[in-house]
Amino acid sequence: MKPEDCHINYIELLAHDLVKTKVFYTAVFNWKFTDYGEHYIAFDNSGMQGGFEKTTAPIVNGALIVLYHSNLQEIKTKVVEAGGLISKEIFEFPGGRRFHFLDPSGNDLAIWSDNK
C-alpha cells in the first residue's frame, strides 16, 4: 500500500545493542527484523513499520515519529512557514530521502519521501 501524504508512516527508536534488541522484541512480540548494516535494523509485524538505530549516546527520548509526504520541498516549506525548525536537512537513505524538524514544542520528527 502506498503511503499517504501527512500520515505517520514509520517510527524509529534508538538502541545501544541491536542484537539484544532483536532478541527481546522477537521473543516478546514476535516482531520480524531486516538488518541494514551494523547501525540499523528495521522491524515489521508490529502494527507499524519502524526501525532501531544504534547509538552510543545516552538515550533520553529514543523515539522518532516519521511522516510521509510525496513532495519533500513542498512540505518542508510548510513546516518552516508554520514555525517549525529544520534540525537535519534533506538527506538520502536506502529507499528515499528525508529531513528532520522540531515542532513548536521542541519535539523532533521527520518526513520522508520515496520520490527523488
N, C-alpha and C positions, 0 to 999 in steps of 0.2 A: 504494500500500500504506500502510495506517495505521501510524504509528509505535507502537512498543511501550514501555510504561512501563519506566523504568530502563535503557533501552538507549542507547548512544551513537548519536546521530541526525544530528549536524552538527558540522563543525569550522570555526572562524573563525581567520583569520590576519590579521596586521597588514601594511600596506604603505605605503610613502612615496609611490608613484606608481602609481595604479590603471591608467593606460593602459599603462605598461611591464609591469606585472604581467600584464595580459590578453594582451599580445603574447607574452610569454615562455611562459606556460602553454598558450596556444593553439598556438604553434609547436612546443613540445617535447612536450606531452602530449595535444594536441587537445581540451582542455577547452572547454566552452561557457559563456558568461557572460551574465548578466542584470544590467543597471545598475539601481540603486535610488538615484538622486540622485548627488550629487558625492562622497559619502563612503563608498559601499558598493557592492560588486559581489558577486553570488552566482555560484557555479560548479556545474556538474554534468558528467556524462560522465567522472567521476574515480573511480568506485567508491563514493564517499560524497559527499553534497551538502555544500557549505560556502560560505564567503564570505571576502572580504577587506575589512577596514575601514581607511580611510585615516587615517593618523596622522602628526603631525609630530614626535612624541616619539621618542627612541631606542628601537629595538626590541631588547629583551633576550630575552624569550621570547614570541614573537608568536603562539603557538597557543592557542586556547581550545576545549576539548572541550565540546560541548553535548549533554546528555542530554535525553530526553523523559520527561514524566510527564503523565498526563491530569488530575491534581489538584495544582496548584502549592502550595496551602496545606498539604495533607497531606504532600507530600514535603519542603517547607521545614521543617515541624515536625520531621520525622525527621532532616534534616540537622543542625539545631540540637541536638536531643536526643543525637545521636551525637558531638557535639563540633565540628561544622563552624561556621564563622563566616560570616555573611552579609556579603558585600562590596559588593553592589548590590541594593537592594530590588526587589521585583517592579515591572516597568515594561512598557508596551505597545510593540509594534513592528509593522510590517506583517506580518500573518499570525498574531499571537498575543501572548503575554506571557511574560516570563522573569525569573529572578533569577540572581545570581552568588553563589558561595560559595567559601571557602577550605577545603580539606580539612585534616586534622591536620598534614600536612607543609607546608602553605602553597601547594599547587597551586590555581590559580584555575580553576574550572569553572562551567558554567551549566546550568540546567534550564529548558526551555521547555514551553509547552503551547499548543495551538490552541483550548482551551476557555476561555471567558471566565469 
